């Protein structure tokens, strides 16, 4: 029988008689207990010195890889030498740009449908890690919140369990609740409600699943900063917010921090079955955040005529929201829809005793350090070449201690 010995990160096979022995020797030849390998397949063994051209033993299927957060997760996985299987739906060109996140031959694509169990199984059957980032911010005629956040999440979790996947990571949402408090809509946020039941569904099918509950995520091509920077969210140069945004508390998190938390959870053996609150390091009033965004875009009250007022006393704005949903139900203009207006005024609630990204060893990014760069393309008169010191540095928003 053949025995397999791992020395200095490389594998050697030799012939010997007797039973099959699998031994892993450390480089310093210490007297510690040998670590048993989970598989004798040479393709699953770690190789290389680390980095994108190595293989770290992780074979990950990332559902929702073409979305905003998915690109960051795939890039971070590829940088540490993971093999990636990226299911996609629709045009394959939407996923093709992710080919470069890993080394040659390490990134594979597979068409799938969230309702097709066979295609899901084919995408996960060779993986030891499955990440579910699939989600919808608004409902369409093909996919309701129940279809994506509950039924789809349950289906992926169940099939991953059947395929013998070791780690399953599910992206939920902060403030997910079975009975969300209504603000603009009479029945409250259906997005948050479906995310709550999606968590329960995943736990039923895959009890050891790792759940992340992110707050509003900002970054390049996000749906937080761009939402408030878009002309369609404003009424001319005024910004309508519920109670002027004074009663809403937000704790936004940087996209790279959430992605790093997912990577650290994969590498940590003690994360199975845990739930993590993916939030930023500081809490702010929504009113202060939106005012600061406009100062960074040089669209403040003094130079541009910006002002903020109470949404409750402007029925014309909600008429615009419903009109937007009517004319563009598939992809609302400026991502403005009733569900978004409802959810943006829900304050972020942090539960005591639930671990956060910092418990995963993530060094959180301050909004004051990152947002100016992200909002730079949205500045008024961007073509104007300002002289050094011509514009004062915008005052950052006060945060809640």
C-alpha positions as CSV (number, residue, x, y, z in Angstrom):
1,X,0.0,0.0,0.0
2,X,1.1,3.6,-0.5
3,X,1.6,6.0,2.3
4,X,1.6,9.7,1.9
5,X,4.1,11.9,3.8
6,X,3.9,15.8,3.8
7,X,7.3,17.4,4.4
8,X,7.9,21.2,4.2
9,X,4.6,21.8,2.4
10,X,5.3,19.3,-0.4
11,X,3.9,15.8,-0.8
12,X,5.9,12.6,-1.4
13,X,4.4,9.2,-2.2
14,X,6.3,6.0,-1.6
15,X,5.6,2.3,-1.7
16,X,5.5,0.2,1.5
17,X,3.8,-2.9,2.7
18,X,1.1,-3.0,5.3
19,X,-1.8,-0.7,6.1
20,X,-2.2,2.7,4.5
21,X,-0.6,5.3,6.7
22,X,-1.2,9.0,6.4
23,X,1.3,11.2,8.3
24,X,1.9,14.9,8.3
25,X,5.4,15.9,9.5
26,X,6.2,19.5,10.4
27,X,9.3,21.2,9.0
28,X,11.1,21.3,12.4
29,X,10.5,17.6,13.0
30,X,9.1,18.2,16.5
31,X,7.7,15.4,18.7
32,X,4.2,16.8,18.5
33,X,1.3,14.5,17.6
34,X,1.1,14.1,13.8
35,X,-1.9,15.8,12.1
36,X,-4.1,13.4,10.1
37,X,-5.0,14.4,6.6
38,X,-8.7,14.5,5.7
39,X,-8.1,13.2,2.2
40,X,-5.5,11.3,0.3
41,X,-6.3,13.1,-2.9
42,X,-3.2,15.0,-4.0
43,X,-5.4,17.8,-5.5
44,X,-6.7,18.7,-2.0
45,X,-3.3,19.1,-0.4
46,X,-1.9,22.5,0.4
47,X,1.0,23.6,-1.8
48,X,3.1,26.6,-2.4
49,X,4.4,29.3,-0.2
50,X,1.1,31.2,0.1
51,X,-0.5,33.9,-2.1
52,X,-2.5,33.8,-5.3
53,X,-0.3,31.2,-7.0
54,X,-0.6,28.7,-4.2
55,X,-3.4,26.5,-3.0
56,X,-4.5,26.7,0.6
57,X,-6.9,23.8,0.7
58,X,-10.1,25.9,0.4
59,X,-12.4,25.1,-2.5
60,X,-15.2,27.6,-2.2
61,X,-18.5,28.0,-4.1
62,X,-19.7,31.6,-3.9
63,X,-23.3,32.2,-4.7
64,X,-23.9,35.9,-5.5
65,X,-20.3,36.4,-6.6
66,X,-21.2,39.0,-9.2
67,X,-22.9,41.3,-6.7
68,X,-21.4,44.2,-4.8
69,X,-20.0,42.3,-1.9
70,X,-19.3,39.1,-3.8
71,X,-16.5,40.7,-5.9
72,X,-14.6,41.6,-2.7
73,X,-15.0,38.2,-1.2
74,X,-13.8,36.4,-4.3
75,X,-10.8,38.7,-4.6
76,X,-9.8,38.1,-1.0
77,X,-10.3,34.3,-1.4
78,X,-8.2,34.3,-4.6
79,X,-5.4,36.3,-2.9
80,X,-4.8,33.6,-0.3
81,X,-4.8,30.8,-2.9
82,X,-8.3,29.4,-2.9
83,X,-10.0,27.5,-5.7
84,X,-13.3,29.2,-6.6
85,X,-16.4,27.9,-8.2
86,X,-18.6,30.9,-9.1
87,X,-22.2,30.1,-10.1
88,X,-23.9,32.7,-12.2
89,X,-27.2,33.3,-13.9
90,X,-27.9,35.3,-17.1
91,X,-25.1,36.5,-19.3
92,X,-21.8,34.8,-18.6
93,X,-20.0,38.1,-19.4
94,X,-21.3,39.5,-16.1
95,X,-19.2,36.9,-14.2
96,X,-16.2,36.8,-16.6
97,X,-14.4,39.7,-15.0
98,X,-13.9,37.6,-11.9
99,X,-11.6,35.3,-13.8
100,X,-8.6,37.4,-12.7
101,X,-9.2,37.1,-8.9
102,X,-7.4,33.8,-8.9
103,X,-4.5,32.1,-10.6
104,X,-4.8,30.3,-14.0
105,X,-7.3,27.4,-13.7
106,X,-8.3,28.3,-10.1
107,X,-11.5,30.1,-11.0
108,X,-14.3,28.1,-12.5
109,X,-17.8,29.3,-13.6
110,X,-21.0,27.3,-13.6
111,X,-24.5,28.4,-14.7
112,X,-27.3,27.8,-12.2
113,X,-30.8,28.8,-11.3
114,X,-31.9,29.4,-7.7
115,X,-34.9,27.0,-8.3
116,X,-32.9,24.3,-10.0
117,X,-31.5,21.9,-7.4
118,X,-29.5,19.9,-9.8
119,X,-27.5,23.0,-10.9
120,X,-26.9,24.0,-7.3
121,X,-25.6,20.5,-6.4
122,X,-23.2,20.5,-9.3
123,X,-21.8,23.8,-8.1
124,X,-21.2,22.6,-4.5
125,X,-20.4,18.9,-4.8
126,X,-16.6,19.5,-5.0
127,X,-16.4,22.3,-2.4
128,X,-15.6,22.3,1.3
129,X,-16.9,25.9,1.7
130,X,-20.1,27.4,0.4
131,X,-20.9,31.1,0.7
132,X,-24.4,32.4,0.1
133,X,-24.5,36.1,-0.8
134,X,-27.6,36.0,-2.9
135,X,-30.1,38.7,-2.1
136,X,-32.6,41.2,-3.5
137,X,-33.1,44.8,-2.4
138,X,-36.5,45.0,-4.2
139,X,-39.0,42.4,-5.5
140,X,-39.5,41.7,-9.2
141,X,-42.1,39.7,-11.1
142,X,-39.7,36.7,-11.1
143,X,-38.3,36.8,-7.6
144,X,-40.0,37.9,-4.4
145,X,-38.3,38.3,-1.1
146,X,-39.6,34.9,0.0
147,X,-38.2,33.2,-3.1
148,X,-34.7,34.6,-2.6
149,X,-34.1,35.1,1.1
150,X,-36.0,32.2,2.5
151,X,-36.7,29.5,-0.1
152,X,-33.5,30.0,-2.0
153,X,-31.3,30.2,1.1
154,X,-33.0,27.0,2.5
155,X,-32.4,25.2,-0.8
156,X,-28.7,26.1,-1.0
157,X,-28.1,25.2,2.7
158,X,-29.9,21.9,2.3
159,X,-28.0,20.8,-0.8
160,X,-24.7,22.0,0.7
161,X,-25.3,19.8,3.7
162,X,-26.2,16.8,1.5
163,X,-23.0,17.3,-0.5
164,X,-20.9,17.2,2.7
165,X,-19.8,20.8,2.7
166,X,-17.7,21.6,5.8
167,X,-18.5,25.3,6.2
168,X,-21.6,27.2,5.1
169,X,-21.6,31.0,5.4
170,X,-24.9,32.9,5.0
171,X,-25.3,36.7,4.6
172,X,-28.4,38.0,6.5
173,X,-29.1,41.5,7.6
174,X,-28.8,43.7,10.7
175,X,-32.3,44.5,12.1
176,X,-33.8,41.4,10.6
177,X,-37.0,40.8,12.5
178,X,-40.2,38.7,12.3
179,X,-42.3,41.8,13.0
180,X,-40.4,45.0,11.9
181,X,-41.7,48.3,13.2
182,X,-43.5,50.1,10.3
183,X,-42.3,53.6,9.4
184,X,-43.3,54.5,5.8
185,X,-45.1,51.2,4.9
186,X,-48.0,49.9,7.0
187,X,-46.6,46.4,7.2
188,X,-42.9,47.4,7.8
189,X,-39.9,46.2,5.8
190,X,-40.6,42.9,4.1
191,X,-36.9,42.7,3.3
192,X,-36.0,42.6,6.9
193,X,-38.8,40.2,7.6
194,X,-37.7,37.8,4.9
195,X,-34.1,38.0,6.1
196,X,-35.2,36.9,9.6
197,X,-37.0,33.8,8.3
198,X,-34.1,33.1,5.9
199,X,-31.8,32.8,8.9
200,X,-34.2,30.3,10.5
201,X,-34.4,28.3,7.3
202,X,-30.6,28.1,7.0
203,X,-30.3,27.0,10.7
204,X,-32.8,24.3,10.1
205,X,-31.0,22.8,7.1
206,X,-27.4,23.6,8.2
207,X,-27.2,24.0,12.0
208,X,-23.4,24.7,11.9
209,X,-23.9,27.6,9.4
210,X,-22.0,30.9,10.1
211,X,-24.4,33.8,9.7
212,X,-23.3,37.4,9.1
213,X,-25.7,40.3,9.8
214,X,-24.3,43.4,8.1
215,X,-25.5,47.0,8.5
216,X,-25.5,49.3,5.4
217,X,-22.4,48.4,3.4
218,X,-20.6,51.2,1.6
219,X,-17.8,51.1,-0.9
220,X,-17.2,51.4,-4.7
221,X,-20.5,50.9,-6.6
222,X,-22.5,50.5,-3.4
223,X,-26.2,51.1,-2.7
224,X,-25.6,53.4,0.2
225,X,-23.4,56.3,-0.7
226,X,-24.6,56.3,-4.3
227,X,-28.2,56.2,-3.2
228,X,-27.9,59.6,-1.4
229,X,-25.6,61.0,-4.1
230,X,-28.2,60.3,-6.9
231,X,-30.2,63.2,-8.1
232,X,-33.4,61.1,-8.0
233,X,-33.2,60.8,-4.2
234,X,-33.4,64.5,-3.8
235,X,-36.3,67.0,-4.4
236,X,-34.4,69.4,-6.6
237,X,-31.6,70.4,-4.1
238,X,-33.4,69.4,-0.9
239,X,-33.2,66.0,0.9
240,X,-36.4,64.6,2.4
241,X,-35.8,62.3,5.4
242,X,-38.2,60.9,8.0
243,X,-38.2,63.3,10.9
244,X,-35.3,65.0,9.1
245,X,-33.2,61.9,9.9
246,X,-32.9,63.0,13.5
247,X,-34.5,59.8,14.9
248,X,-32.5,57.3,12.8
249,X,-29.2,55.9,14.0
250,X,-26.9,54.2,11.5
251,X,-23.6,52.2,11.9
252,X,-22.4,51.6,8.3
253,X,-19.6,49.2,7.6
254,X,-16.9,49.2,4.9
255,X,-17.3,46.4,2.2
256,X,-13.7,45.2,2.6
257,X,-14.1,44.8,6.3
258,X,-17.2,42.5,5.8
259,X,-15.3,40.5,3.2
260,X,-12.3,40.1,5.5
261,X,-14.6,38.9,8.3
262,X,-15.9,36.2,6.0
263,X,-12.4,35.1,5.1
264,X,-11.3,35.0,8.8
265,X,-14.4,33.0,9.6
266,X,-13.5,30.4,7.0
267,X,-10.0,30.0,8.4
268,X,-11.1,29.9,12.1
269,X,-12.1,26.5,13.3
270,X,-14.1,27.9,16.2
271,X,-16.7,29.9,14.1
272,X,-19.0,27.0,13.3
273,X,-22.6,27.9,14.2
274,X,-21.9,31.5,15.2
275,X,-23.7,34.7,14.3
276,X,-21.7,37.9,13.7
277,X,-22.9,41.5,13.6
278,X,-21.0,43.1,10.7
279,X,-21.1,46.8,11.7
280,X,-18.8,49.7,11.5
281,X,-16.8,51.1,14.5
282,X,-19.0,54.2,15.0
283,X,-22.7,55.1,15.2
284,X,-24.1,58.3,13.6
285,X,-27.4,60.1,13.1
286,X,-28.7,59.7,9.6
287,X,-29.1,63.4,9.4
288,X,-25.5,64.0,10.2
289,X,-24.3,61.4,7.7
290,X,-26.3,62.8,4.8
291,X,-25.2,66.4,5.6
292,X,-21.6,65.2,5.6
293,X,-22.0,63.4,2.3
294,X,-23.2,66.6,0.7
295,X,-20.3,68.6,2.2
296,X,-17.9,66.1,0.7
297,X,-19.6,66.4,-2.7
298,X,-19.3,70.2,-2.4
299,X,-23.1,70.4,-2.5
300,X,-23.6,72.0,0.9
301,X,-26.0,74.7,1.9
302,X,-23.6,77.6,1.3
303,X,-22.2,76.7,-2.1
304,X,-25.0,74.6,-3.7
305,X,-28.2,75.3,-1.8
306,X,-28.6,72.0,-0.1
307,X,-31.2,71.6,2.7
308,X,-32.8,68.8,4.6
309,X,-36.5,68.6,5.5
310,X,-39.1,66.3,7.0
311,X,-40.4,63.6,4.7
312,X,-43.7,63.4,6.5
313,X,-44.9,66.7,5.1
314,X,-44.1,66.1,1.5
315,X,-46.5,63.7,-0.2
316,X,-45.1,64.5,-3.6
317,X,-41.9,62.6,-2.8
318,X,-43.7,59.3,-2.1
319,X,-45.7,59.9,-5.3
320,X,-42.3,60.0,-7.1
321,X,-41.2,56.8,-5.4
322,X,-44.3,54.9,-6.5
323,X,-44.1,56.4,-10.0
324,X,-40.5,55.1,-10.2
325,X,-41.6,51.7,-9.2
326,X,-44.3,51.8,-11.9
327,X,-42.1,52.9,-14.8
328,X,-39.0,50.8,-13.9
329,X,-40.0,47.8,-11.8
330,X,-37.0,45.7,-12.8
331,X,-34.4,48.2,-11.8
332,X,-35.8,51.4,-10.2
333,X,-34.2,54.6,-11.2
334,X,-31.6,55.7,-8.6
335,X,-32.6,52.5,-6.7
336,X,-35.4,54.5,-5.3
337,X,-38.4,52.3,-4.2
338,X,-40.8,52.1,-1.2
339,X,-38.9,49.3,0.5
340,X,-35.6,51.3,0.3
341,X,-37.2,54.4,1.8
342,X,-38.7,52.2,4.6
343,X,-35.5,50.4,5.4
344,X,-33.2,53.5,5.3
345,X,-35.1,54.9,8.3
346,X,-34.7,51.8,10.5
347,X,-32.2,52.4,13.2
348,X,-29.4,49.9,13.6
349,X,-29.8,47.8,16.7
350,X,-26.8,46.1,18.2
351,X,-27.6,43.0,20.3
352,X,-25.4,42.5,23.3
353,X,-23.6,39.2,23.5
354,X,-23.5,38.7,19.7
355,X,-19.9,38.8,18.4
356,X,-18.8,41.3,15.8
357,X,-16.2,41.6,13.1
358,X,-13.6,42.7,15.7
359,X,-14.0,39.3,17.3
360,X,-12.8,37.8,14.0
361,X,-9.7,40.0,14.1
362,X,-10.8,42.6,11.6
363,X,-9.4,46.1,11.9
364,X,-12.4,48.2,11.1
365,X,-12.2,51.1,8.7
366,X,-13.4,54.6,9.9
367,X,-15.9,56.3,7.6
368,X,-14.0,59.5,7.9
369,X,-11.0,57.8,6.3
370,X,-12.8,56.1,3.4
371,X,-15.9,58.0,2.4
372,X,-14.2,61.2,1.0
373,X,-12.5,58.9,-1.6
374,X,-15.7,57.1,-2.4
375,X,-17.7,60.3,-2.9
376,X,-15.0,62.1,-4.9
377,X,-16.6,61.2,-8.3
378,X,-19.9,62.8,-7.2
379,X,-18.4,66.3,-6.5
380,X,-20.1,69.3,-8.0
381,X,-18.1,70.8,-10.8
382,X,-15.7,67.9,-10.8
383,X,-14.0,69.2,-13.9
384,X,-12.8,72.3,-11.9
385,X,-9.1,72.0,-11.0
386,X,-9.1,73.5,-7.5
387,X,-5.9,75.0,-6.1
388,X,-4.3,73.7,-3.0
389,X,-6.2,75.0,0.0
390,X,-9.0,76.6,-2.0
391,X,-11.7,74.5,-0.4
392,X,-11.8,73.9,3.3
393,X,-11.7,70.3,4.4
394,X,-15.3,69.3,5.2
395,X,-16.1,68.8,8.9
396,X,-16.7,65.1,9.7
397,X,-20.0,64.1,11.3
398,X,-20.2,63.8,15.1
399,X,-20.6,60.2,16.2
400,X,-22.6,58.8,19.1
401,X,-20.5,57.6,22.0
